[in-house]
C-alpha cells in the first residue's frame, strides 16, 4: 500500500492510537467487570464539544479545563454506573439508551454553539503541545496513553480494586459472598470509562479543533471490536490491558488500510462489524468449550507407584480388617447441615462446623440440638483450630486463612504467600487452603491441597499424581505467610504433636502420613510415619491417650492404583473421554484409624453398611466421644469411644485450662 509505512502516516496512526488507547483502558475495566459501554462514542463527541467550548472558545486554563471535561465524562459514566450497578438495569440496553440521549444533546449543542466554537482559538503552548507536541518523537497523546495503560495494568494485576473487578466479572455471586462490594465496583468501572473518554476527547479537540456531527460516530463499535479482538471476554473476568492494547492497534491498522484502499466510511464500518461478529462468535464458542480445551492441555499426569494394597478382608490378621464399629452412631444436625468438613469444640463444649453455604455453625452444649450461624465467611470452611486466646482459625476453600473472634468477627489472615525479590515458590494466591493447626508459639501451619486446581476440581488433581500441594506457615507476629514444605501430593490433615517441635501431615494421594520437625534438634527433617494406607488420609487430630486419630476419606481401588503407573493412559483418558466418565479414586466409603507416634495401627473403625458416614473427612475426640465430619455429609456423627478419658478435651490438651 503506497505510503502506509511513510513517516507522516505512522505519525498520524500514533496520535490516533494514543486517543484510542486511553479510551480502551476504560472499556477494559468495564468489560472485565462483566459490563459493556456503548456510550463511549457519544461521550467522546460530548466531551470534544465541551473541550472546544471551555478551552478553545472561552480560553479557560488547561489545568481547569481538562479536569472539567474529564469530570463531565465521569458524570455520564456515573449515571451509567448507578443505573447498571445499583439499580440492576441491563448494561447493553442502558448504555444504548444513554448513547441516544447524549448524542441528541450533542446535536442540539452543535446547533446552539457551533458557530461560537468554530470562532474560538486557544494559543497557549500547552494546548499546542497536546495537539502536535512530541516526547522523543512520540506524540504527547501516546505518551499519556502509555502511562495510563501501565497504571491500569498495575491496578488490574496488583491492586485490590483490580482484583475486585476481575472477581466481579468472573462471578458476581461469589464476589458478593466473598464480601466484595459488587455494586460499587461496577459503578466505578463506568465512571472510570467516562473519565478516560473525556481525557481522550481533549486530545482530539486539541488536534483537530473541530466539532461535527460525525465525531465519535461508530467509536463504540471500534472500541468493542478492538477489545474483543484483543481477548477481553464479553462475559467478564478475563483479559488484560496488554491484550486490549494489541486489539486497539490491530483495529487501527485495519482502519487505516481500508482508508488507504479508498473504501468509503460505510464499507469500513461494515468490515469492522464483520470482524466484531467473528470475534464475538469465537469468544462465545471459546467460553462454552474452554473447560474441555483447557482440561486437555492442562491436566498433566505423571508416573506414580503406590506400594501393594494392604489387606482389609474381614476376619484377616490385617490391622485394617473390616468391622462394623461405626454402624448406628448418633447423628447431630441430620438434614440441617451441608458439608461439615471439620468439627471442633470450644471451652464451653459448644460444637462448631462449616457448611457449603459459607457459614460457621455453632451447636450449643450439652445436647447439641440447638444451633445458630456463628459467623458468615462466604466460602466453605474446611479446617478448624482454636488459639490460646479462644479465636477460631479456619481454612476456607478458595479464599485462604481466616480468624473468627469469640464475638464472631471475621478477619482475613492470609490469601497469598509473601513475595520477595527472589520468590520462586512463594508469591501466589491460595487456591485450596485445607486444614491447619497452631504451634505453641502461635504460628499457624496450614495445608494448601493443590496449587493447580480450584476447590470444585480437587479430584482432578488425583489424575496427575504429582506433588501439587504444599504446607504454609503463617506468622501472626509479622502477618506473613511462607511455604515451608512444597511438592506434596494433596497435603490434607495437619496435627502439631504435643512436643511442640513437629507436626504430622497426611498426603491424600500418596496414602501416607509424614512427620516434619519445625523446631528442636531435628529441625527441617522429615520422616514417614505410615507409608502405605489402604485409603486416602484426611484430617489428623490428637487422641486422649497421647496417640492420634486419622480419617480416611476414601478407599484405594486396584484399578486406580494401576492407572497411577500409566500416565499415558490417564492422559488419553482426559483427551478422549467425557469428564463424567473419568477414572477417579473411590470416595464413596471411608473409615477412621488410630495410630501411635511410631505409626503402629491401634484401632480401625469401619461402617460396613456405608449409611452412617459414607465419606469421613475429619474426626475430633471430646470428652469420651469421637465426632465425625464429612465434606459431602448432611450430619456430624457421634461415636462413644470405649475406655476413653471422659474429661479430656483437645482445647485443654493444646492450651491448658486457661483456654
N, C-alpha and C positions, 0 to 999 in steps of 0.2 A: 504494500500500500504506500503510495508516494507520500513522503513527509511524515509518516507515522512515528518514525524514530527521530525526527527533527527536534532541535532544541526548543523551539517555540511550542511545538505540540506537547512535548514532555513537560514543559513548564506549566502549560495550561492544565494538563492532567494532574500534576502535583497539587496545584491550587484547588482544583475541584475535589481531588481526593481528600485534602485536608478537611474541607467542609463536610464531605460525606462521612469521613471517619468520626468526626465529632458527633454527628447525628447517630451513627450506627452503634456507638458505645452505649448511648442511652437506650436505643432499641434492644440491644443485647440484654441489658438488665431487665427490661420489661418481659422479653421472651423467656429469659432464664427463670423468671418467677411464674411462668405459665400464662402470660398475658400476650396481648397484641396491641399495637398502637398505630391506628390508621390516620391519626391526626397530624403526623409529622409534616406532611406537605402543606396543609392549611396553616399550621402553626409557623412553619418556615416563612410562608408568604406574609402572615400577620406580623411576625417579628421583623421581617425585612422592611415592611411598611413603617413599623414603629421606629426602627433604627434610622431610616431616612428622615422621618419627621423630626425625631428628637435630636439626632446628631448632625444630619446634613442641613436640614432646614432651620431648626431652632438653634443649632450650633451649641448644644449643651456639651459640657466637658465629658470626655470619654469615660473618665473614672465614675461618672454618674450615669451616663447614657447607656453604656454596655450592661452594667448590672440591672438597670431598669428594664432593658429589653429582655434579659435573661429571666428577670422576675415575671414579666408578662407571660413568657413561655411556661415558666413554672406554675403560674396561676391556672393556666389552661390544663396543665398536667395534673394540678391538684384537683380540679373539677373531675377529670377522668378518674383519678385515684379514689376520690370519695365515692363516686358512683359505682365503680367496679369493686374497690376493696371493701368499703364499709357497707354499702347498700346491696352488694352482691349482684349487680347487673352484669350482663354478659359483655365481655370485653369487645368482641367484634362489633356487635350492634351499637354499643355505647360510643366507641371511638368513631364508628361510621357516621353516626348522627352528629357527633361533635365536629367531624370533618366538614359536614354540610353547613353547620351553623357558623363555624369560624370562617369558612370560605365566603359565606354570604356577608359576614362582617367586613371581610377584606374587600369584596367587590363594592360594597357601599362606601367604604372609606376611600377607595380609589376615586369614586365619583365626587366625593366631598373635598378630598385633599390632594388629588392627583396633580393639579397644576402647581399648588404650593410646594409640593415635594420636588417637582421637577425643577423649580427655580432655585432650590437650595444648593449650597456648596460649602463644605467644610474644608478649610485649607490647612488644618492642623497637620503637623508632621506625623503624629501618631496614627491619625486616620489614613494618611497616605501610606504609612508603613504597613498597616493592616491590609491595604489594597494590593500593593506591589512590592513590599519590603521582603527581604530575604535574609536568612541567617546561614552563613557558609553555603550560600547557593540554594538553600531550601526555603520555599515560600513560608511566610510567617504563619499562615493558617495551618500548614502541615506540621510545623514545629509545635504549635499549641496542641494540635490533634494528637501528636505522638506522646506528648506529656500526659494528656488526658487518658490516652489508651494505656499507658504504663500505670497510672494511678488506678484506672478501672481494673486492670489485671491484678494488681496487688489487693485491691478491695475484694474482688471476687474470690481470690485464692487464699488470702492470708488474714482477712479481717472478718469480724463477727457478722457485719451486715451482709457481706458477700455469701457467707455460709448460710445465713438465713434465707437469702434469695434463692440459692440452689436447693435448700431443703423445701421451701415452699413450692418451687417448681417441680421438685421430684414427687412430693406427696403432701398436699395441704393438710390432710387429716393427721398424718404422722407428725408433721411440723407443729400442728396445734397441740397434739398430745405431748410433744417434747417441750412445750412452754413457749414456743416462738409466737410472737405477735403477728399473725398472718396478715390481718387486715392492714396493719400499719406498714408492713413490709411491702405489700402490693401497692399501696398508695404511694409510698416513697419512690418506687421504680418509675411510676408515671410522672411524678414531679421531676425526677432526675432527667427523664427523657425530654420533658418540656424545656427545662433549663438549658440543656445542651443544644437542643434545636434552636433556641433563641441565640445562643452564642454563635452557632454556625451561620445563622441568618445575618449577624452583624458583619462577619467576614464577607458574606455575599454582597451585602449592601455597600460595604467599602469598595469592593472590587468592581461592581457594575453600576452602582448608583442609579438603579432603575427599578421601577415598581410597575409591573404589568400584570395583566390578568392570568398570564401563563406561568408566573413564578410559583414554583413548588408543586405544580400540577404533575401528578403521577410519581411524585417523590416517594410516597408511601410504598408504591409497588416496587420501585427501585430498591429501597432500603430493605423491604421484606425479602425480595429476591436475593439480595446480597447476603442477608443474614442466613437464610435457609440454605443457600448455595454454600455458605461457609461452614455449615454443620450445626447451626443453632437450631435445636429441636423446637418445632411448634408446640410440642407437648410440655415443654419446660424442663428445667433440671439438667440439661446437657448442652455443652458448648463452652466457648471461651472467647476472650477478646481477640486473641490471635486469629482464631478461625473467622471471626467477624471481619477483621482487617483483610484477610485473604479474600473473603467473599466480596468485600467492597471493591477491592482492586480488580477482581475479575469482571464484575459488572461494569466498572468504569471503562475498562479496556474494550469490552464488548460494545458499550455505547459509543465510544469514540470511533471504533472500527466501523460501526454502522453509519455514523455520520459521514466518515470519510469515503464510504462506498456510495454516498449520495442517496441513501434511503431517506424517505420522509419521516417526520417525527412519529406519524401514526404507525408506520412499519416498525420503527424502533420499539414502540410500546408493545406492538404485537409480539415481537421477538422476546422481549423481556417477560411478557405474560406467559409465553410458551415455556421459557426457562423456569419461571416460578412454578408453573404447573408440573413440570417434570421433577423439579426439586421437591415439591410437596409430596408427589406420589412416591418418590424414593424414600422420603422421610417417614411417611405413614407406613409403608411396607417394612421399612427397617425397624420402626418401633414395634410393629406387630410380631416380627420374626427374630428380633435381635437376640432373645434369650436362647433360641436354638443355635443361631450362628455363633454367639459368644461361647456357649457351652462347648461346642465342638472345638473351638480354638483355645478355650481357657482351661478346661479340665485336662490335667497332665499326669496320668498315672505313672507310678514307678514300681519297681520290684520290691516286695517286702515279704519275708517268710516268717510266719509265726511258728513257734515250737508245736509239736504234736498236741492235739486237743486232749486235755485231761479227761479221765473217766468221770462220768456223772451218774451212771446207772444206779437205780435204787437197789439197796442191799449190797452194793460193792464195797470194797475196803477203801475206796477213794474218800478223801476228806470232803469232797464236793458231792457226795452221794445224795440223791434226791430224797426229800422228805416232805411232809405237809404241815410244817410248823406254822406257816402264816395263814392257813385256812381259817376263816372265821374271825380274823382280827376286827377290832372295833373300827368304825369309820367316824371321822369328825368332819362336819360340814358337807356331808354327802349331797351332791347335786347343787350345792351353793358355790362350789369352788371351780376354778378353771385353770388348771396348770400350776398347782403348788409345788414348784421345783424343789424348794428347800423349806425347812421349818426351823424355828428357834424359839427359846423361852427367855423372858426377862426375869428379874428378881422376884416378881410377884406371881410367877408361874403362868403368866399370860402367854399364849401361843401366837407366833407371827408366821405368816407365809405370804407368798406372792400370788399374783393372778395374771393371766394373759391380758387382762384389760388395763394393766399398768398400775395396779393398786398393791399396797401392802395391807393385808387383812390382819386384824387382831382379834383373836378369840379369847374371851375373858375366862379366867380361872374361877372356880375349880373344875367345872364340868365341861368347859369349852363348847358350850352350845350357843351362847350369845356372842355376836361379833359386830365389828364395825370396820370401816375403812380407816386405817390408822394414818395412811399418807398416800397421796396420789403422785406417782412419778411420771407416768406416761409411757414407760417401757416395761417389759416383762422382767421382774426381779428374779434372778436365778440363784444367787448365793447370799447367805446372811452371816454376820458376826457382830457381837457386841464388843465395844471397847470398855476400858476401865471406868469411864465416866457415864456409861449407860447409853451411849449413842449407838444406834443401829447402822452398821455399814452394809451396803448391798451392791452386788454386781448386777447391772441392768443390761440385758442383751441389746446390742446395737447402740448403746448410749454411754457406757463406762461405769466408773465407780462413784457411788453416791453415799452421803451420810444423812441419817434422819435423827434429829434430836429427840429427847423424850417427849417434847411437846408436839412432835410431828412435823417440824420444819425440815425441808429437804434442801441439801446443799450438794452441788456437784463438786467432787474432789478431783476427778481426772477423766478426761475423754480422749487423751492422746499422750504419747510418750514424749519426753522432752527432747528438743532438738539441740544439737551442738554443732560446732564448725566441722567436726569430723564424723557426724552421725552416719551410721550405716544401718544398724538395727533399729535404733530409736529415731523417731520423727514422724510417726504415723498415727492416724486416728484408730481408736479401738473399735473393732468390728463386733467381737463377741466376748466381752468380759463375762466370766462364768462363775467361779467360786473363789472364796477368799478366806483368809484367817489373819489374825493380828498377833504380832510378836510382843513379848513383854515390853520392849522399848517403844511400842506404839506404831511401828512400821506395819503397813498393810501389804501382805503378799497376796496377789490375785492372779488367776489364770486367764489368758485370752485363748480360747479354744482354737481359733483359726484366724489367721490374718488375711485369708484369701476369700472367705465366703461370709455372706450375711447370715443372720440368725435363721431365716427361713430356709437356708440352703446348707445347714450344717452337716446334713447327712451326705451331701455330695463330696465333702471333704474326705469321707471314708474311701471313696473310689480312688483317690490319688495315692493313699498310703504314705504320704510324705509328712515331714515334720513341719507343719504349717503353723503350729501354735507356740506359745511362749508363756513364761511366768514373769510378772512385772512386780516391782516393789514401789509402793507409794510412801514417801516420807512426809509425814504431816509437818515436820519442822521446816522443811524447805518448800513444801507444797509442790513437789516434783515427782515424776514417775520415770523409772528407767527399767529396761529389760535386764533381768538377771539370769534367765535361762531361756535361750532361743531354741528353735528347731525341735519342738516336741510334737508328738503325734496326738493331737487333740487333748492337751492337758486339761484336766477337769477338776476333781476334788483336790482341796489343799487343806492340810491339817498341821498346825505348828505343834511339835512334840513338847512334852512337859519340861524337858531340859531347857527350852527356850533358845536352843542353838541350831536346831534343824527342823525341817518340815518334810512331811510325806506328801507326794502328789501322784495322782493317777493319770496315766496316759491311756485314754479310752481305746483308741485304735491299736495301740501297742499291747493291750491286755496285760499291763504290768503296773506295779507300784514301786516308786523310787524314793529314796531319802536324799535330801540335799542339805548340806550344812551351810547356813548363812552366817555362823559365828562360831567361836571356840577354836580349839586346836585343829579341827578338820575343816575349817572354813573353806568353802569353794569346792569340796569334794562331793561326789555323787556315788551312791551305791544302790543297786537294785535290791529291793526287799522281797517282792514276789514277781517272778519273771514270766509266769505262764498261767494266767487265769482262764477259766472256762467261758468267761463272758467279758463284757466291756465295763471296766470300773468307772464309777461316777464319784459322788461325794464321799469324803472320808471324815469321820469325826471320832472324838475320844470316847472310850467306854469307862464305866465307873471303876473297873478293876485294873486300870492302867494300860489296857490294850486298846484296840481300835475297831470301829465298825466301818464297813465299806459297802456301798450299794453297787450291784451290777445291773446296769440299765438295760442290758440285752445279752443274749447268749450267742456264742460263736456257732457257726454252721460250717461243716466241712467244705461245702461248695464255695462259700465266700473266702475261706482260708485258702483254698486252691486258686481262686481268682486273684488273690493278692500276689501270687507268684507269676501272674501272667499279665503284665502291664499292657501288652499289645491287644490282648483280648478285651481288657477294660476300655482301652482307647477306641477300639472298633465299636464296642457297645455304646459308648457315648455318641459316636458319629452316626451309627446306623439305627439304633433302637430308640423308640419313643421314650421320653423321660419317665413316664409312669411305669415302664417295664424294665427300668434299670435294676441291676442286681445290687441290693443294699444289704447291710448287716441285719441280722434278726433282732428286732427291738420289740417284739410282742410279749416277751416274758423276761423276768429277771429274778434276782434273789439278793439276799444280804449275807455277807461273810463277816466273821470276826477273826482278827489275827493279832499276833503279838509283834513286838518290835523286831523280832528276828524273821518274821514272815511266816510263822507257823499258823496254819489254819486251825482255829479253835472251835468254831461253830459255823453252820450254814443254815439259813432259813429259806425254805422254798414255799411256793404256793402252787401245788400241783394243779389245782383247778383253774388257776390263772384268772380268778374272778375278783379276789380282794385287791390285788395290786399288780396288774399285768406289766407295768413298767415302773420300776423303783429307781428313782434318781437320787434320793437323799435319805439319810437316817439321822436321828438325833435322840440320844438317851437322856431321860429326865425323870428322876425320882422313881426308878424301878420300871419305867416303861420305855419302849422304843417307838418313836414316831416316824412314820414313813411318808415321804413325799414322792410325787411323780409329775413330770412335766406335761404328760398327757392325761393325768388322772383328774377326777372330779371330787376328790376327797383327800383327807390325811388319815393314814392308818395309825392305829394304836395297839401295840403288842406288849403284853406283860412279859418281862424278862425273868425267868426263874432265878432265884437266888441273887438278884441284883440289889445293890445298896438303895434302899427306898428313899434316902435323903440326898443322894448325890445329884448335883446339877453341874452342867458344863460351865455355867457362868461363874460359879464359885471356884471350880477347878482352874479356871483361867485367872481370875482376878481376886479370889478370896472373898470373904464375907463383906468387905467394904462395897462391893458392887451392888 
